[in-house]
């Protein structure tokens, strides 16, 4: 660490590796709301935020736990399909509040092609938000629907049934065979979109 009379101690969140203030300033200067995507091993959180003196003001938000509690989702809450659905839900809520465009804020997450943060971005885009992006970074439709998970589950069920039961214990406990995840994804997406269409807010595909 530096020292001396000219050395300035970095702000706490920068020292802790939680905030890149240079990147944050560039996003704020855009003058647009930020689509803030954060993830952990277990959950996805998507917020639409605007800066304020006292801190960010959250216009709309969604947490992947809501997929289970409100929309009958029986799959994982931290995977690619869940990230897409959480982004879709946050995007629809933002549209309902009159937000039309935003800029993507993935914080300190690595911008890896097809990553979960970009699945959340795709969900927000499909909700109708205009967000600058490159099509190349978005995950493919089959990954968004969880077809890769379903194929892996099918292979495990045939080759290692015990590991299959351990790996997908939460799915099976909730009554979902992981091989059926793509169809379950489609059903959950329809439920989310229908809940907004019923309020007169039809999403844009």
N, C-alpha and C positions, 0 to 999 in steps of 0.2 A: 504494500500500500504506500502511496506517496506521502510526503510530509513536507513541512516548511510553511512559511507565511502565505504563499500563494496557493497552497493546496486546499481544495474545497471538497468536503466530505459529500459523496453522492447521496441523493435522497434515499430514504429507507427502502422504498419499494424497488428502486434500482439496485441497491446493494443486495437485496434479497432475490434478485432475478425475477421479479414479478411484473415490472413495467419498463418498457423502452420508451422513455419520454420524448426522444427525438422522433420516433415513428408515430407516437400518439399526437404530437404537435402537427405533423404533416396531415394526419387524418382530420384533425379538428379544423385546420385551415381550409379544407375542402368546402366547409360550410354546409355539409350534408349530415344527416343522421348517420350513426355508425351501426352496422350490423355486427354486434360483438358476439363471437363464438368462442366458448370455452369448453373444455372437455376434461374428464378424468377417466380412469379405467372403467368406471361404473356408470357415469352419467354424462349427458350433454346439456349445456345451458346456452340459450340463444336470447340476446336482448337487442332491442333497438333503442339507442341512447343518443341524447344530444347533450353537449357540454353546458355547464352552468357554473357560476362562481362558487357555489357551495358544493359542487360535485356533479357528476353525470346525472341527468334526469332520464329515467327509464320510461319510454313511451309504451313499449310493449315487450313482453318477455314470454318465454316458454321453457319448461324443464322437462327432460325426458321421463321423469316420474309421472308426469301428467298423462302420458300416453297410456300407462297402466291404469291409473285411477279413473280417468275420464273417458277413454276411448277404447278400452278393452284390449289393449296391446299385451300380448303374452310372450313376446320375444325379449331379447336383451335390451337394456336401456342405455348401453354405451357403445353399440355397434353402428355400422354404416346405415342400415335401414332406420334405426332410431334417430340418428343424427339428421337424416333427411326429413323425417316426420316432425321432429322438433323445430327444424328450420321452417318447414311449411306452416306449422302452427303459429310460430312467432311472426312470420311474414303476413299471414292472414289477419292476425290481431293488429299488426302495424297498418295494414291497408284499411282496416276498420276505423283506425284513428286518423286516417287521412294522409298517411305517409306514402309517397309514391317512389322515392329513390333513396339510396343509402350508399355508403362505402363499407367495404368489408374490413373488419378488425379481428385478426386472429391472435393478437397479442404476441407472445413469445413462442407460439407453436410453429414448428417447421412447416414451410409451405410445400408439402410433398404432394405430388400429383395423385389425385383420387383419394386423398385423406378424408377423415371424418368431418373435419372443419369445412371441407368443400362440398361434402354431401349436405351439410346444413345450408350452405350457400345455395345449392341447387334447389332445396326445398323453398327457400325464401324467393328465389327467382320464379319458381313455378306458382308461388302465391301471387305473383304480379309485381313484385318490387323490381325496380331497375337498379342494378348494381354492376359497376364496371368489373369485368373479369375476362379471362381467356377460357374459351371452351375446352382447351386441352387439359386444364387442371381439374375438371369435374369428373367424378367417378362415373363409370358406365352404368347404363340402366339396369343391367343384370346384377351389378354389385349393390346398387341402391335397393333393389328388391330382395336382396339377400340370397340370390341364387348360388353364390359361392359357399355360403354357410350351409344351405340345403344339400349341395353336392357333397361337401365334406362330411356332413352328418350321415348321409346315405352310405358313404364309404365306410365310416366308422361302425355303423350299425351292422354291416356285413363282416368286417374284418376284426373288430374289437368291441363286442357288445358291452363289456363291463366299462371300458373307458368312455364309450358313447353315453352310457347312463350317468356317469360321473360328470362328464363335460357339459351335458345338456340337462342336468338335474333340475334347474330352475324352469326351463321350458316345459319339461315333462310334468313337473309338479303343478304347473298352471294349465295343463291339459293341451299343450301344443307340441306336436311332433316337429322337430326342427326341419325335417324334410318338407314340411308344408309352409315354411316361412314365407316364400314369395306370395302365395295366395293370401296368407294372413296379412301381409304388408298391404296388398291391394285393398283388402276389406277395411283395414284401419284407415288408410288414406281416404277412402270413400266416406267413412264416418266423420273424419275431421272436416273434409270439404263440405259435407252435407250439413254439418252443424252451423257453418257460416252461411251457406246458401239459404238455410231456413230463416236467417235473419236478413236476407236480401243482399248478401255480400258474396256473389258468385266469384270463385277464384279464376284466374286466367291460367290456362294450361301452357 
